[in-house]
Amino acid sequence: MVVTVIMVININARKSPIEGVSKKIYAQGMQYLEDMNAEAVKEEVAEFISDNPDVKMNEIAGRLTDISFKLDLGKRPTDSELAFNEAVNKIWEVTCVCHAQEALLETITKDMDSDSVQIASLIYKDIISEQKDKLQDAVDALESAEDLEDLNSVCEEADTIFTASKNDK
């Protein structure tokens, strides 16, 4: 009986809160979500925007190959691990676009000192803030996900936010 209890404790210690996702992959994904908003990432996105002014907003995440949030899924990932990876990467795309929008907005407001630019800047900051709130909702949903269905829902939510962010010009 003691051996059984120890085995159950060991099995539960290796589990993540999401069914079918290993604790290692879950921890790696959660760390990536935290790292996405680090100042170093924001600065790298801003530098990329500055160095590549012709890149369209909806292509920025795909073009930022130096900042990668691909999880190490191993040789035989479960469907849940694949969905978890997809959710983390979709959230990265939206985060990247938000960072890029902020960088562009900062550049524009520095270069053009007019009342109309400043007013437009305030309006656009509100739009970016709204996107960030929705993005935080997606992160919260990912953190509370329990199974594959929840993960797929997070992917859809992040896709919706990404599509909306592309349309906000």
DOFI-511741 format. One record per residue: x, y, z of N, C-alpha, C, CB in turn. Coordinates in steps of 0.02 Angstrom, whole numbers, plus 50000, padded with zeros to 5 digits. Glycine has a CB too. Example, Ala and Ser with C-alpha at 12.3 -4.5 7.8 and 13.67 -1.06 7.14 Angstrom:
BEGIN
506604971650390506154977550390506604983550390505654977650452;506424988850354506844994750357506455000250394507044997050286;
REM end
This chain:
BEGIN
500414994150000500005000050000500445006350000499534999950061;500985006250038501445011950041501765013049973501985010750095;501955007649940502255008149873501765011249824502475001149848;501135009349827500615012049783500535019549795499945008449795;500525021649858500445028649875501045032549848500375029649951;501645029949856502245033349831502225033849755502885029549853;502005028549721501955028749648501455034049625501745021849621;500875034449658500375039449641500645046449651499725038349682;500995047549707501285054149720501795055949666501625054349790;502225051149646502725052449594502395053849527503185046449587;501875050249510501525051349447501215058349446500985045949435;500885060149501500565066749505501075072449505500135067249567;501665071249532502185076349533502445077849463502765074149578;502385072949417502625073849348502085076649302502875067349321;501475077349326500925079649284500875087249285500275076649307;500645089849230500495097049227499745097749240500705100149157;499515103949247498795104949257498375103349195498665112149277;498705102449138498345100949076498425093649059498595105449017;497875090249051497875083149034498245082048968497155080349030;498735077648969499095075948907499705080248894498635076348850;499855085048938500445089348930500915087848987500245096948928;501535086148971502015084549023502175090749065502665081648993;502375089549126502545095149171503115099249142502725092449241;503595096049111504175099449082503955104249026504685094349053;503545101848981503305106048925502865111648951502915101748874;502445110149000502005115249030502435120749061501535112049083;502935118749101503365123649134503735127949083503865120149181;503975124749030504335128348977503865133448944504625123348924;503265131448928502785135948897502595141748941502165132148878;502495140449005502325145849052502905150749059502135142949121;503525148149058504105152549061504145156848998504755148449070;503995154048940503995157848878503475163448881503845153248819;502885161948908502375167148913502615172948956501725164248943;502975171349009503255176549052503805180449015503535173549117;504235176848980504795180048944504575184548887505265174748918;503995183148858503765186948800503685194448815503105184248776;503575196148877503485203148894504095206248927502885203948940;504655202748925505275205448952505495211448911505815200048954;505825216048944506075222048909506535220248851506445226548959;506935214948859507405212948806507025211148742507835207048828;506465207748749506055205948691505755212248660505495200948711;505495216648702505195222848676505725226848638504905227048733;506315227148665506855230948632507055227648566507465231448679;507075221048565507265217548503506735218648450507355210048516;506105218548469505565219948421505625227048395504865218748454;505735231748440505805238848419506395239748372505885243348481;506945236348386507535236748343507395233648274508135233148375;507025228048274506845224848211506415229548169506475218248224;505925232748201505485237448166505905243148137504935240248214;506355245748177506785251348154507215249248094507225253748212;507485243148097507925240748043507545238347982508355235248069;506905236847989506505234047933505845237847926506365226547945;505855244147907505245248147905504735245847852505415255247892;504945241747805504475239647752504085233247769504855238547688;504245230147825503895223947844503195225647868504285220047899;502695222147841502005223347860501885220747931501515219847810;501415224047965501275222348035501095214948044500715226748061;500705212247998500485205248006501035200247989499885203947963;501605202547965502165198047949502725198448001502435199747881;502665202948048503215204148095503375197948136503045209848141;502885194748165503015188848208503375183448168502355186148237;503155182248107503475177048067504185178848046503075175748006;504335185248042504995187448020505495187948078504945194147986;505255187948139505705188448197505955181448215505335191648257;506425179048177506685172248187507165171748246507025169848124;507445177348267507925177148323507575175948390508315183548326;506955177948394506585176948456506105171048444506185183448478;506285165348471505885159448457505595156548521506315154048422;504955155048519504625152048575504345145148555504065156648601;504755141348522504565134548503504735129848561504935132348437;504255126248583504365121648639504725115348615503695119848672;505115112548658505465106248644504985100548659506125105648686;504635098248607504105093348616504345086148615503585094248563;504965085048598505215078148595504985074648532504985074248657;505075068048530504935064248469504205062248461505345058048469;503845061348515503155059148511502685063548553503095051848532;502585069548531502145073948570501415071648566502205081248546;501055072748620500345071148620499965076648582500075070448693;499345075248566498935080448534498875086548579498235077648518;498825085448644498775091048691499425095048691498625088448761;499995091848687500635095448685500695099548621501215090648692;500475096748566500485100448503500025106548507500265095948445;499435105648536498965111248543499235116448592498275108648568;499565114248645499865118848693500405123048659500165114948753;500825119748619501345123148581501035128248533501775118148542;500505126248499500175130848453499885136848489499615127148414;499585135648548499305141148587499845146048608498925138448649;500405143448633500965147748654501205151848594501545143548683;501265148748536501515152348477501015157448450501695147448423;500375155948455499865160848433499875166848480499165157648431;499945165448545499995170948593500615175048579499995168248666;501165171648560501785175248542501655179848482502345170348525;501305177548432501165181648373500805188148393500745177748322;500295187448436499915193348457500345197848499499285191148497;500745194948544501195198948586501685202748543501565194348636;501945199448493502435202448448502125208348411502695197348398;501515207648387501175213048352501055218848400500515210548322;500855217448462500755222848511501415226548524500485219948577;501955222848533502605226048543502795230348482503155220748556;502665227648423502825231248361502395237548354502725226748300;501765237048370501335242848366501565248348414500605240948381;501755246248474502005251148523502645254448498502125247748590;503095250448469503725253148443503595258148386504175247448419;503145256348341502975260848286502655267248311502505257448236;502205266548358501865272348386502365277048420501335270148435;502835274148457503345278248490503775281948438503785273848535;503955278448385504365281548332503985287248299504575276348279;503365286148283502955291248249502865297348293502275288348229;502715296248357502595302048401503245305948414502295299748467;503815302648411504455306248419504605310348357505025301248433;504465307548298504635310748235504155316348216504655305648180;503535315948237503035320848217502715323948279502485317648172;502845330148289502585333548348502015338248329503145337548383;501445335248315500855339348299500275336948343500675338848223;499795341348351499215339648394498835333648366498755345648400;498755333348300498365327848271498725321148280498245329148196;499385321148275499765314948287499705312848360500515315948268;499735317648405499685316048476498985313348494499835322348518;498475316148464497785313748476497715306748447497265318548443;497955305648387497925298948356498315294048399498205299148284;498875296248426499285291948468498905289648530499925295648489;498545294248561498145292448621497605287448604497835298748652;497285288448547496755283748525497055276848512496395286448462;497615276848477497925270448460498195266948521498475271548409;498445270748570498675267648632498105263948667498975272948680;497495266748663496915263448691496765256948655496295268048688;496835256948589496725250848549497235245548568496755252348473;497875247448575498395242748594498255240048664499095246048591;498055244448709497895242448778497325237348779497705248548820;496835238448737496275233748732496515226948706495715236548686;496965227048656497245220748630497625217148685497705222148570;498005220848725498395217848779497935214748831498855223048812;497375218048845496885215248893496615208548867496315220148906;496445208448802496195202248772496745196948772495955203548700;497355199048759497915194448760498015191448830498555198048738;497955195648881498005193148949497445188148964497985198949000;496855189348937496305184548945496495177848914495655187248912;496825178048855497035171748822497565168248865497315173248752;498035172048894498545169048937498205165948998499075174348959;497725169549027497365166849085496995160449067496875172149113;496695160449008496335154448985496815148648976495965155848920;497415150048950497925144748942498145142149010498525147348903;498235146649057498445144549124497915140349159498615150549166;497285141449142496755137649175496505131749132496175142249191;496805130749074496615125249030496725118549065497005125448964;496275113949051496325107349082496405101649032495715106049124;496195102948969496215097448921496285100248849495585093048926;496285095648801496375097448731495845102348707496375091248687;495235101448727494695105848706494825113048730494025103348734;495055113748792495225120348818495805123548778495415119948892;496295119448761496875121948723496655124348654497415116448716;496225120548622495975122548556495585129148561495525117048526;495225130048615494845136148626495325142148634494405135548688;495875141148669496375146448677496675148348609496935144248727;496815143248568497085144548501496605148748460497235137848464;495965147048463495465150948426495425158148452494775147548432;495455158948518495425165548548496025169748526495405165048625;496625166848528497235170348507497205172048433497855166148523;496935167548392496855168848321496395174848309496575162648285;495845175148346495375180648340495705187248358494765179448385;496095187248412496445193348432496955195348379496795192348501;497325190448352497815191848300497485194848238498205185448282;496935191948217496575194548159496345201648171495965189948142;496085202948231495865209748248496455214548248495505209748316;497025212348274497605216748278497865218448208498175213548319;497805213748161498015215148092497555220248059498015208648050;496925220148079496435224648049496465231748079495735221848057;496765232448139496835238948171497455242348142496885238348248;497345246748096497925249948063497985257148087497845249847986;
REM end
